[in-house]
Amino acid sequence: MTRLWLKFALAGPGCWLAGDAVGETGEVPGRSFNLRFISNGQGADLAEFLRGSSVAAGLYRVDIYLNQALSGRRDVEFRASPGSGKVEPCLNRELLQNLGVDLDRLIENARLPAQPEQHECLSLPALIDQASAAYQADTLRLDLSVPQLALRRSAKGYVDPALWDAGVPVGFINYSLNATHSEDRGYAGQRFTDRYFLGLRNGINLGEWRLRNEGSLAGPADAGQGGGFGGRARYRSNRSYAQHDLDAWRGQLTLGESYSPAQIFDSVRFRGVQVATDEGMLPDSERGYAPVVRGIAQSHATVEVRQNDFLVYSARVAPGPFEIPDLGSNGSNGDLQVTVIEADGRRRSYTQAFSTPPLMLRNGALRYSLTGGEYASNTDQPSPGFASGTLAYGLSDALTGFGGVQWAEGYQALNLGVGLNTAVGAISFDATQADSLALGERHKGQSLRLQYSTLLSTTHTRLNLATYRYSSVGYRSFADHVADTGYLNNAYRGARYANDRVRDRLVVGIDQRLGPQRGTFYLQASAFRYWQKNGRSVQWQMGYNHRWGSLSYSLNAAWSDAGGTADVRTESDRQVSLEVSWPLGEGARTTRASSTFRQRGSAGYSSAARLSGYLPFTEDSSFLLEAGAAEQSGAYGAASVITTTSVGRFNAGYDQGGDYRNASLGAVGSMVVHEGGVNFGQSLSDTFALVEVQRVAGVGLTQFRGVETAANGFAVVPNAQPYRLNWIGLDTRKLGAGIEIANSVAQVVPRRGSATVVHFVASQGRRVQFELSRADGSTLPLGAMVEDETGQLLAMVDPTSRALVLSQQSSGMLRVRWSDGSCEAPFVLPALQAGRNYLDLAAVCQ
């Protein structure tokens, strides 16, 4: 309050006092200010407010903030200005250039000499109008303010590599558990099925090395009259590797079991070594692409997603259309096999094509990958050694060239391609020539690929991906070659695989925003033809979403036809659903009612009514109640609840029909072991952070709902963006009056896979408003410094001779000092009274 009062008092004609050297009388050469206007009768001591320089001349390593954004960490020299004698930062051209200041413009405007002087020391305010520099000695922070006009158009999101933080040593387990117990009374007797999925991502960070293992424990256990989580369950590892940043190459070194890049050649699982570009280190780079899995469930179903025969996702979904946008990329571009297991045990499977967008780079940009090792299949295929290399280079902003080679015993492949950036979108074309020799049988062929992507801003149409690929009858990818080798050796039952070689494929994805009052439309479609099959495998999904006032509705349709052989024709699967939803009250958290109608081919119709919302007296727990009827299975009911806490997200559900009933449990979360203890948290991304608020529990974060510090003062921040600025802010609204945090916002720039610790300094105690007086009853000077026994500044005396202090001790001594005097005031705090946020206490200073 004192500081705020003084800001008003010093405003106006006298505001220049904060920047000039001021004597005790409030005078500077040629100027004066009458301090009696803010006196409390005992004079005013404003030395701390009017102090000119806060640092001695010398060299300091400081964090540089440009326009409030962390931009670098540099050694900066501070010198005394010849004119004012004030110590100021000495900036050189290299530093200003790295920060993005447009030096060419300054030279053109004669604000900066073309040739630098020896030991040049530049003053930012003298160079650029309305620019300023301010230094905070206590935090080693240099704030530079530069008008946008004086800055170059730099790469968006780029951060100085000197700020990349490798974090601290940690070990962690990230888990995703989904378990379902089913009882089906449609058979003679009763049939029990326990289906479960436990996905694990384990890691250890040591220095700048990251050790990772990803795998899953999964399987159904059909036990007839019994049951249980036994049976055929086993742990399968998907990736196990060690990784380290290669700063100079803007890439990653990977050792172990992982996947090769997928942009040029089809990705393969390997066991060996890889050096490849990390696009996250580069400014304005395109991030990895992962598809959105969509479908329609007829009941409370389990959705399983496999890629290259590995189960990568499993979760329960409600009846109606579902969407899985957070599948993430597993390093491979194998098509996704989606299986929907309905509540009554019926299974539906379809394939969602997975392709990468057109390869386009900026002028001069480079992407590379070098992979060597042995082929590592998830099945019993052979494991031949191989080497692979890819390279892409931006020849101009409109033209990109790329290519690659693959080599193994009996197999060679060469790829060449070009990407064009045109007025109607990005287009790339490439061709792969492959020569495969498997036990005396030689196959030669070509694969041609055309990819297209665009955003039509005038019609708000986003063509996410359009890919057409044709492969000649003799073409073998490296995975085809390995499968052929195993098949001919009778070491791998590859007949199905060999018969499913794709002749051509077309994949299209469209998102269309029809306007603010007309809703949105999407379409995903794929078509395949095979060399050993007649007909075409076709799949498409489409949907329309719109709002009419507070009422929302969506119409979705899906169709799949797996084709077949000349003798066997598979049945096509057609589904249509309509869902209408409306709120039962006001506000974003009000309960909503919805009604759904679904029609699926020979399975007939089903309809349902739902209630969903938040549980009373909770902020992060929601519920779903549902009742419906299906043509084949009759009436059913269902209920589920989901709760999100600082230690994970948990869900439970139950549904029952005429011939079945299911119970499910799910949990997603993490455990992190670090120097400060063990903390449980929400599901982690590849890169995360730890927040420490010293010895204070229950402090929330502004960006992450439900996350708060545990008893050891630490909280797990579940995700952070690598090589980019991340703001971490504390939610201090629920802190008691006895807790004070000096700075509640911080910035971090983590490396990929790191666990960065963000420290916040907190003080705990009791709020006390001391009414200070001298032994003779007179007041103390306004602005006098109030310190504890160690010399730490606690407060300043206000105009009424009071000081509001956060006291961490129940008794002690206050030391008060001003320019020409000092005194000490002993105090003893009374017992704490419930309901009181602060105390009023008189203290005599002598």
Disulfide bonds with the S-S distance in Angstrom:
Cys90-Cys121 2.24
Cys823-Cys845 1.82
